[in-house]
Amino acid sequence: MLKVGHGSHKGDGVHLLDANRTKQLQMEYKNSADCGKIDTPLLAQSYITNPLLLDKGNKFDFRIYMLVASTNPLIAFYHDGFLRVSLTPFNKSSSDV
């Protein structure tokens, strides 16, 4: 799965990768050796094919915010975030992002 690294939400900028596009990105980024050197805000990750679902089969995620201000001594600030729940049950064969 490929996502725009920032500035998008609600599935905007999310694309499922096929083998050709994956190989192209691996060559462009020299198998991750050039990550951080190319100024393109992209995030690639493996898609979870068996996600943890709520009781009616809906996907969910948490957005929780924490700032670690110091590690010695440990000083961390926590802020409640929010929970997002999909409106439709998860369908493994769907291509909807």
N, CA and C atoms as an extended XYZ file, in Angstrom:
291
Properties=species:S:1:pos:R:3:atomname:S:1:resname:S:1:resid:I:1 pbc="F F F"
N         0.853       -1.155        0.000 N   MET     1
C         0.000        0.000        0.000 CA  MET     1
C         0.906        1.226        0.000 C   MET     1
N         0.553        2.242       -0.766 N   LEU     2
C         1.325        3.478       -0.847 CA  LEU     2
C         0.417        4.634       -0.469 C   LEU     2
N         0.902        5.509        0.431 N   LYS     3
C         0.117        6.647        0.886 CA  LYS     3
C         0.943        7.911        0.743 C   LYS     3
N         0.242        9.021        0.536 N   VAL     4
C         0.892       10.316        0.604 CA  VAL     4
C         1.298       10.519        2.052 C   VAL     4
N         2.536       10.958        2.302 N   GLY     5
C         3.069       11.035        3.657 CA  GLY     5
C         2.400       12.028        4.572 C   GLY     5
N         1.837       13.110        4.020 N   HIS     6
C         1.161       14.093        4.879 CA  HIS     6
C         0.164       14.888        4.048 C   HIS     6
N        -0.756       15.520        4.733 N   GLY     7
C        -1.702       16.408        4.075 CA  GLY     7
C        -2.902       15.733        3.435 C   GLY     7
N        -3.129       14.473        3.721 N   SER     8
C        -4.320       13.821        3.178 CA  SER     8
C        -4.996       13.019        4.287 C   SER     8
N        -6.251       12.712        4.066 N   HIS     9
C        -7.004       11.921        5.037 CA  HIS     9
C        -8.180       11.277        4.321 C   HIS     9
N        -8.905       10.432        5.025 N   LYS    10
C       -10.085        9.741        4.507 CA  LYS    10
C        -9.775        8.876        3.282 C   LYS    10
N        -8.570        8.330        3.215 N   GLY    11
C        -8.221        7.450        2.100 CA  GLY    11
C        -7.709        8.177        0.870 C   GLY    11
N        -7.697        9.533        0.888 N   ASP    12
C        -7.152       10.266       -0.246 CA  ASP    12
C        -5.660        9.973       -0.360 C   ASP    12
N        -5.190        9.714       -1.551 N   GLY    13
C        -3.772        9.461       -1.769 CA  GLY    13
C        -3.333        8.058       -1.408 C   GLY    13
N        -4.266        7.130       -1.175 N   VAL    14
C        -3.932        5.746       -0.859 CA  VAL    14
C        -4.070        4.914       -2.127 C   VAL    14
N        -3.029        4.146       -2.439 N   HIS    15
C        -3.036        3.304       -3.632 CA  HIS    15
C        -2.516        1.920       -3.279 C   HIS    15
N        -3.175        0.912       -3.798 N   LEU    16
C        -2.669       -0.450       -3.640 CA  LEU    16
C        -1.615       -0.674       -4.718 C   LEU    16
N        -0.498       -1.231       -4.347 N   LEU    17
C         0.610       -1.429       -5.276 CA  LEU    17
C         0.528       -2.798       -5.936 C   LEU    17
N         0.852       -2.823       -7.212 N   ASP    18
C         1.001       -4.103       -7.893 CA  ASP    18
C         2.498       -4.409       -7.966 C   ASP    18
N         2.837       -5.559       -8.498 N   ALA    19
C         4.244       -5.992       -8.530 CA  ALA    19
C         5.118       -5.043       -9.341 C   ALA    19
N         4.589       -4.518      -10.456 N   ASN    20
C         5.386       -3.612      -11.297 CA  ASN    20
C         5.712       -2.307      -10.581 C   ASN    20
N         4.712       -1.700       -9.946 N   ARG    21
C         4.944       -0.431       -9.234 CA  ARG    21
C         5.847       -0.647       -8.027 C   ARG    21
N         5.706       -1.784       -7.346 N   THR    22
C         6.586       -2.095       -6.214 CA  THR    22
C         8.029       -2.188       -6.680 C   THR    22
N         8.264       -2.885       -7.779 N   LYS    23
C         9.631       -3.026       -8.312 CA  LYS    23
C        10.190       -1.673       -8.735 C   LYS    23
N         9.347       -0.832       -9.349 N   GLN    24
C         9.771        0.506       -9.762 CA  GLN    24
C        10.206        1.340       -8.556 C   GLN    24
N         9.422        1.296       -7.478 N   LEU    25
C         9.780        2.040       -6.270 CA  LEU    25
C        11.037        1.494       -5.619 C   LEU    25
N        11.205        0.173       -5.634 N   GLN    26
C        12.425       -0.419       -5.072 CA  GLN    26
C        13.655        0.041       -5.837 C   GLN    26
N        13.550        0.136       -7.156 N   MET    27
C        14.689        0.611       -7.955 CA  MET    27
C        14.924        2.102       -7.712 C   MET    27
N        13.843        2.891       -7.676 N   GLU    28
C        13.967        4.340       -7.468 CA  GLU    28
C        14.614        4.659       -6.126 C   GLU    28
N        14.248        3.908       -5.097 N   TYR    29
C        14.784        4.140       -3.753 CA  TYR    29
C        15.953        3.226       -3.419 C   TYR    29
N        16.481        2.523       -4.422 N   LYS    30
C        17.640        1.631       -4.253 CA  LYS    30
C        17.450        0.707       -3.052 C   LYS    30
N        16.307       -0.011       -3.060 N   ASN    31
C        15.953       -0.940       -1.972 CA  ASN    31
C        16.079       -0.298       -0.596 C   ASN    31
N        15.585        0.911       -0.466 N   SER    32
C        15.494        1.721        0.757 CA  SER    32
C        16.779        2.466        1.108 C   SER    32
N        17.857        2.306        0.345 N   ALA    33
C        19.098        3.033        0.641 CA  ALA    33
C        18.914        4.543        0.483 C   ALA    33
N        18.003        4.970       -0.392 N   ASP    34
C        17.778        6.393       -0.618 CA  ASP    34
C        16.560        6.941        0.123 C   ASP    34
N        16.008        6.194        1.063 N   CYS    35
C        14.892        6.707        1.859 CA  CYS    35
C        15.360        7.928        2.643 C   CYS    35
N        14.602        8.988        2.588 N   GLY    36
C        14.960       10.222        3.265 CA  GLY    36
C        15.808       11.145        2.415 C   GLY    36
N        16.366       10.641        1.326 N   LYS    37
C        17.189       11.463        0.431 CA  LYS    37
C        16.367       12.029       -0.722 C   LYS    37
N        15.266       11.366       -1.049 N   ILE    38
C        14.381       11.821       -2.115 CA  ILE    38
C        13.240       12.589       -1.462 C   ILE    38
N        13.033       13.812       -1.930 N   ASP    39
C        12.044       14.684       -1.293 CA  ASP    39
C        10.642       14.428       -1.847 C   ASP    39
N        10.119       13.247       -1.564 N   THR    40
C         8.767       12.885       -1.952 CA  THR    40
C         8.060       12.350       -0.712 C   THR    40
N         6.950       12.976       -0.308 N   PRO    41
C         6.281       12.553        0.921 CA  PRO    41
C         5.421       11.303        0.707 C   PRO    41
N         6.067       10.138        0.638 N   LEU    42
C         5.364        8.873        0.455 CA  LEU    42
C         5.603        7.959        1.630 C   LEU    42
N         4.615        7.132        1.903 N   LEU    43
C         4.717        6.123        2.946 CA  LEU    43
C         4.248        4.808        2.354 C   LEU    43
N         5.121        3.811        2.342 N   ALA    44
C         4.760        2.483        1.838 CA  ALA    44
C         4.717        1.529        3.013 C   ALA    44
N         3.696        0.687        3.023 N   GLN    45
C         3.574       -0.280        4.111 CA  GLN    45
C         2.848       -1.514        3.625 C   GLN    45
N         3.055       -2.593        4.335 N   SER    46
C         2.352       -3.831        4.015 CA  SER    46
C         0.913       -3.712        4.471 C   SER    46
N         0.021       -4.218        3.657 N   TYR    47
C        -1.393       -4.194        3.993 CA  TYR    47
C        -1.698       -5.365        4.916 C   TYR    47
N        -2.416       -5.131        5.989 N   ILE    48
C        -2.774       -6.185        6.936 CA  ILE    48
C        -4.000       -6.905        6.384 C   ILE    48
N        -3.834       -8.160        6.046 N   THR    49
C        -4.929       -8.910        5.431 CA  THR    49
C        -5.891       -9.504        6.452 C   THR    49
N        -5.483       -9.562        7.708 N   ASN    50
C        -6.371      -10.097        8.751 CA  ASN    50
C        -6.413       -9.126        9.937 C   ASN    50
N        -6.987       -7.921        9.740 N   PRO    51
C        -6.971       -6.915       10.803 CA  PRO    51
C        -7.876       -7.291       11.971 C   PRO    51
N        -7.562       -6.719       13.125 N   LEU    52
C        -8.429       -6.848       14.288 CA  LEU    52
C        -9.695       -6.046       13.998 C   LEU    52
N       -10.852       -6.678       14.142 N   LEU    53
C       -12.125       -6.046       13.810 CA  LEU    53
C       -13.004       -5.929       15.047 C   LEU    53
N       -13.909       -4.954       15.026 N   LEU    54
C       -14.896       -4.842       16.095 CA  LEU    54
C       -15.942       -5.933       15.919 C   LEU    54
N       -16.864       -6.051       16.857 N   ASP    55
C       -17.806       -7.172       16.889 CA  ASP    55
C       -18.684       -7.296       15.644 C   ASP    55
N       -18.926       -6.236       14.903 N   LYS    56
C       -19.737       -6.322       13.690 CA  LYS    56
C       -18.877       -6.360       12.432 C   LYS    56
N       -17.570       -6.568       12.605 N   GLY    57
C       -16.673       -6.711       11.463 CA  GLY    57
C       -16.142       -5.408       10.909 C   GLY    57
N       -16.202       -4.329       11.685 N   ASN    58
C       -15.717       -3.044       11.220 CA  ASN    58
C       -14.273       -2.806       11.658 C   ASN    58
N       -13.489       -2.191       10.749 N   LYS    59
C       -12.128       -1.814       11.092 CA  LYS    59
C       -12.156       -0.554       11.956 C   LYS    59
N       -11.051       -0.310       12.682 N   PHE    60
C       -10.963        0.864       13.546 CA  PHE    60
C        -9.508        1.241       13.726 C   PHE    60
N        -9.279        2.463       14.170 N   ASP    61
C        -7.930        2.862       14.573 CA  ASP    61
C        -8.026        3.956       15.626 C   ASP    61
N        -6.944        4.096       16.375 N   PHE    62
C        -6.832        5.106       17.419 CA  PHE    62
C        -5.869        6.188       16.953 C   PHE    62
N        -6.153        7.407       17.296 N   ARG    63
C        -5.204        8.503       17.112 CA  ARG    63
C        -4.956        9.068       18.501 C   ARG    63
N        -3.775        8.801       19.028 N   ILE    64
C        -3.398        9.234       20.369 CA  ILE    64
C        -2.097       10.010       20.235 C   ILE    64
N        -1.968       11.087       20.972 N   TYR    65
C        -0.813       11.964       20.815 CA  TYR    65
C         0.037       11.959       22.075 C   TYR    65
N         1.358       11.846       21.878 N   MET    66
C         2.279       11.862       22.998 CA  MET    66
C         3.548       12.587       22.569 C   MET    66
N         4.054       13.411       23.425 N   LEU    67
C         5.309       14.105       23.195 CA  LEU    67
C         6.291       13.671       24.273 C   LEU    67
N         7.419       13.113       23.874 N   VAL    68
C         8.478       12.768       24.814 CA  VAL    68
C         9.427       13.952       24.826 C   VAL    68
N         9.384       14.731       25.906 N   ALA    69
C        10.184       15.944       26.016 CA  ALA    69
C        11.602       15.645       26.488 C   ALA    69
N        11.761       14.567       27.236 N   SER    70
C        13.078       14.206       27.754 CA  SER    70
C        13.084       12.719       28.076 C   SER    70
N        14.246       12.092       27.911 N   THR    71
C        14.359       10.681       28.277 CA  THR    71
C        15.121       10.482       29.579 C   THR    71
N        15.836       11.497       30.030 N   ASN    72
C        16.567       11.377       31.289 CA  ASN    72
C        16.558       12.726       31.988 C   ASN    72
N        15.647       12.993       32.890 N   PRO    73
C        14.573       12.115       33.345 CA  PRO    73
C        13.465       12.023       32.295 C   PRO    73
N        12.694       10.950       32.378 N   LEU    74
C        11.606       10.755       31.440 CA  LEU    74
C        10.500       11.769       31.705 C   LEU    74
N        10.238       12.581       30.693 N   ILE    75
C         9.143       13.544       30.755 CA  ILE    75
C         8.328       13.351       29.481 C   ILE    75
N         7.075       12.957       29.656 N   ALA    76
C         6.203       12.712       28.511 CA  ALA    76
C         4.862       13.395       28.744 C   ALA    76
N         4.340       13.966       27.684 N   PHE    77
C         3.039       14.619       27.731 CA  PHE    77
C         2.084       13.822       26.855 C   PHE    77
N         0.912       13.528       27.395 N   TYR    78
C        -0.087       12.711       26.712 CA  TYR    78
C        -1.336       13.548       26.469 C   TYR    78
N        -1.920       13.383       25.314 N   HIS    79
C        -3.174       14.064       24.999 CA  HIS    79
C        -4.130       13.042       24.397 C   HIS    79
N        -5.346       12.969       24.959 N   ASP    80
C        -6.343       12.061       24.397 CA  ASP    80
C        -6.561       12.381       22.930 C   ASP    80
N        -6.665       11.350       22.154 N   GLY    81
C        -6.944       11.514       20.740 CA  GLY    81
C        -8.377       11.118       20.463 C   GLY    81
N        -8.551       10.276       19.464 N   PHE    82
C        -9.893        9.840       19.121 CA  PHE    82
C        -9.849        8.459       18.501 C   PHE    82
N       -11.016        7.854       18.406 N   LEU    83
C       -11.188        6.532       17.816 CA  LEU    83
C       -11.971        6.700       16.528 C   LEU    83
N       -11.475        6.097       15.442 N   ARG    84
C       -12.217        6.108       14.181 CA  ARG    84
C       -12.712        4.699       13.904 C   ARG    84
N       -13.955        4.591       13.452 N   VAL    85
C       -14.554        3.296       13.131 CA  VAL    85
C       -15.134        3.388       11.726 C   VAL    85
N       -14.852        2.392       10.894 N   SER    86
C       -15.402        2.396        9.543 CA  SER    86
C       -16.911        2.221        9.588 C   SER    86
N       -17.576        2.748        8.582 N   LEU    87
C       -19.030        2.668        8.526 CA  LEU    87
C       -19.520        1.358        7.935 C   LEU    87
N       -18.653        0.677        7.195 N   THR    88
C       -19.042       -0.584        6.550 CA  THR    88
C       -18.159       -1.715        7.063 C   THR    88
N       -18.692       -2.917        7.133 N   PRO    89
C       -17.883       -4.060        7.560 CA  PRO    89
C       -16.729       -4.324        6.593 C   PRO    89
N       -15.644       -4.849        7.123 N   PHE    90
C       -14.457       -5.166        6.343 CA  PHE    90
C       -14.754       -6.304        5.373 C   PHE    90
N       -14.309       -6.132        4.129 N   ASN    91
C       -14.453       -7.157        3.088 CA  ASN    91
C       -13.074       -7.379        2.485 C   ASN    91
N       -12.480       -8.509        2.751 N   LYS    92
C       -11.115       -8.808        2.324 CA  LYS    92
C       -10.933       -8.723        0.806 C   LYS    92
N       -11.961       -9.016        0.036 N   SER    93
C       -11.823       -9.008       -1.421 CA  SER    93
C       -12.116       -7.641       -2.047 C   SER    93
N       -12.490       -6.651       -1.251 N   SER    94
C       -12.783       -5.319       -1.777 CA  SER    94
C       -11.501       -4.583       -2.126 C   SER    94
N       -11.535       -3.765       -3.182 N   SER    95
C       -10.381       -2.927       -3.535 CA  SER    95
C       -10.604       -1.483       -3.098 C   SER    95
N       -11.676       -1.241       -2.335 N   ASP    96
C       -11.960        0.097       -1.830 CA  ASP    96
C       -10.915        0.473       -0.797 C   ASP    96
N       -10.255        1.626       -0.970 N   VAL    97
C        -9.229        2.056       -0.028 CA  VAL    97
C        -9.837        2.755        1.176 C   VAL    97
